[in-house]
Amino acid sequence: MSVKIYFFVGIVILIIATVGFGASLNTVPKVHKIGSADNIVVSKPTVDVTNTVLNTSGSNAISATVTVKNIDSVAHTYRICMIVKAGALISDTSGSGADCSNTASISASNTGSTTITFAIPRTTNNLSYWNMAVHQIA
């Protein structure tokens, strides 16, 4: 009798685990081949942010100058975007690229910079945070 109970409990756990992981009982399990064609690759960044300077006019932050170093062995161009929050106002996060700028091509192991002019200047006396994203585009 106890063997039947263990078997039944085991089957229930298997069904819950299978459905819980987004599969169904009809899904054929397969091995994920790490490093193979079905593996998702996240490449190593090829850039280091070395300096960021917030440029002001009066009490407003109007732009930021960002300096980056290409740490790869070939030249690259980067797109740098800033998100700035001051009080209730947050800079462009809709993807329109208003607070983004591209660097010129930066050769291997060299630095380059770009200035991002904010679409809407932010008051520096209530600047809460700023964040940036750097994307290799070429």
Secondary structure, DSSP 8 states (H G I E B T S, - for coil): -HHHHHHHHHHHHHHHHHHHTT--TT-------TTSTTS-------EEEEEEEEEEETTEEEEEEEEEEE-SSS-B-EEEEEEEEETTEE---SSS-TTEEE---B-TT-EEEEEEEEEEEEEGGGEEEEEEEEEE--
